[in-house]
Amino acid sequence: MKNSKNVLKYLIGKGSINNLSELLSSHKQNTHIYLVDIFFKDNGTLTNSLPIRSNDLLFFVDSTDEPSTNYINNLLENIQNQYTTFPNAIIGIGGGTTLDTAKAISNLLTNEGKAEDYQGWDLVKKAGVYKIGIPTISGTGAEASRTCVMTNYKTGLKLGMNSDHTIYDQLILDPNLTKTVPRNQYFYTGMDTYIHCLESLNGSHRHALSDAFSHQAIQLCREIFLSEDMMSDENREKLMVASYLGGCAIANSFVGVVHPFSAGLSVALGTHHCIGNCITMTAMEAFYPKEIEEFWKMADKQGVDIPRGIAKNLPEEKYNTLYNSTVIHEKPLANALGQHFADILTFEKVKETFKLM
């Protein structure tokens, strides 16, 4: 076991984003950098409400694709070329892609090198710039986790900066910001919390606290996704809490089989993380038979479409890429299947599993 860290401070409740200016008041002497999901670029309702000063910088994070190491490095260079005083606050506003991008930029501003230099566990040695996370969609747990996931297309590795320095200093959890999330995406992203926690509870690297976070998050997911209206005001606030708890759970444990297979889909086919997890769940009967039954029950209840057949008939070289991009995730696979997971996840087994998706 190791010494664990969670987010130091958080505000939760409708309209809590209005406290942002006050939270930044003790960090006002230098530049603030706002990293906002591109979804809000043509919608001034959010950006016009932000306390952006003349010396602050606003960047829109392209969430069309999930973060790559190249994207992070290019954004970092762009930021460094524009500020006149070294930034003393980073504000990330958006979904998991934007929140992870803000965490990565915070770390890289104070640690030399490139994003790919810090893919792994506890490689970040210096605290990053003070950062505030404001999620506008719930489920990834990026607001609470100690990682920021990036894909290195040169190495085929999808992995984050897993470090205590990556954790946000402050969160604002305002359920009003999730009102505009498309229905299917709301489900896909919310399921990331459910999947995080079922993987944690079925793994070997766990303890009483991570179990408590996971159990409570899963219970909230059941209340939300088995209800008549998963996007009611009450359920959107519940999902924001479940997402935070799921992020805390995974910060104190590991994921399992689903996330490595989902990472394989991201690297080989460009599938986004949350929908990739849902697609992967459809082929997990051999690993999580009870959970897949409940997953389908929730999807059916909410009338959500889960894409099928995306990896059924692919060229052999694609299956090679899928295999290599999956089994490279040793820690979560060992957590789920033991140290000899490679004896279980042979090339043929991995290929067969992807063909079920």
Helices and strands as residue ranges (DSSP letters): E 9-12, G 16-19, H 20-24, G 25-27, E 32-37, G 38-40, H 44-47, E 57-61, H 69-80, E 89-94, H 96-110, G 115-118, E 120-121, E 131-135, E 149-152, E 157-162, G 164-166, E 170-173, G 175-178, H 183-201, H 208-225, H 233-251, H 258-269, H 273-281, H 289-302, H 316-327, H 330-337, H 341-344, H 347-355
